[in-house]
């Protein structure tokens, strides 16, 4: 269960943080946050995957796993 919660936390962290940065760069912010479409959404997807892969390769865990104290692989 902790692994799943860590996954959800990682997704939320990366989606909100990276998504908002991309939205600011592309002008796709809204009154309630952001609305990425097309290429911007694809870039966000690629960055979320990269966040997980790089986090695991470099540090052995992602931020969500560290916060929830899930054992390193």
C-alpha positions as MATLAB code, in Angstrom:
seq = 'XXXXXXXXXXXXXXXXXXXXXXXXXXXXXXXXXXXXXXXXXXXXXXXXXXXXXXXXXXXXXXXXXXXXXXXXX';
ca = [
       0.000    0.000    0.000;
       2.898    2.368    0.772;
       4.311    1.896   -2.732;
       0.987    2.839   -4.291;
       0.671    5.922   -2.085;
       4.246    6.883   -2.976;
       3.347    6.539   -6.668;
       0.298    8.783   -6.216;
       2.367   11.318   -4.259;
       5.098   11.305   -6.932;
       2.510   11.792   -9.655;
       0.876   14.697   -7.831;
       4.204   16.358   -7.046;
       5.507   16.042  -10.588;
       2.184   16.836  -12.291;
       1.518   19.997  -10.311;
       5.096   21.298  -10.198;
       6.196   20.430  -13.732;
       2.774   21.094  -15.223;
       2.617   24.590  -13.813;
       6.146   25.403  -14.988;
       5.299   24.221  -18.512;
       2.026   26.180  -18.417;
       3.881   29.342  -17.406;
       6.365   28.850  -20.235;
       3.653   28.204  -22.837;
       0.989   30.615  -21.619;
      -1.465   27.811  -20.796;
      -2.299   28.933  -17.273;
      -5.916   29.421  -16.237;
      -7.616   31.055  -13.295;
      -7.726   27.680  -11.559;
      -4.266   26.396  -12.502;
      -3.296   25.232  -15.966;
      -4.665   23.466  -19.041;
      -1.990   21.754  -21.132;
      -2.882   20.497  -24.592;
      -1.043   18.863  -27.471;
       2.716   19.203  -27.376;
       2.741   20.732  -23.906;
       0.873   17.752  -22.464;
       3.269   15.386  -24.214;
       6.265   17.225  -22.762;
       4.706   16.946  -19.292;
       4.182   13.196  -19.728;
       7.808   12.734  -20.826;
       9.084   14.786  -17.870;
       6.984   12.805  -15.373;
       8.423    9.546  -16.704;
      11.930   11.057  -16.606;
      11.384   12.181  -12.996;
      10.633    8.610  -11.925;
      13.400    6.981  -13.980;
      16.093    9.496  -13.047;
      15.057    9.543   -9.383;
      15.356    5.798   -9.138;
      18.620    5.603  -11.089;
      20.451    8.455   -9.357;
      19.106    8.301   -5.810;
      17.538    4.839   -5.623;
      14.117    6.322   -4.912;
      11.774    9.131   -5.810;
      10.699   11.961   -3.542;
       7.369   10.247   -2.797;
       9.117    7.041   -1.750;
      11.499    9.028    0.441;
       8.678   10.948    2.147;
       6.716    7.738    2.843;
       9.884    5.842    3.797;
       9.500    3.082    1.231;
      12.669    0.975    1.116;
      15.145    1.655   -1.649;
      15.539   -0.968   -4.314;
];
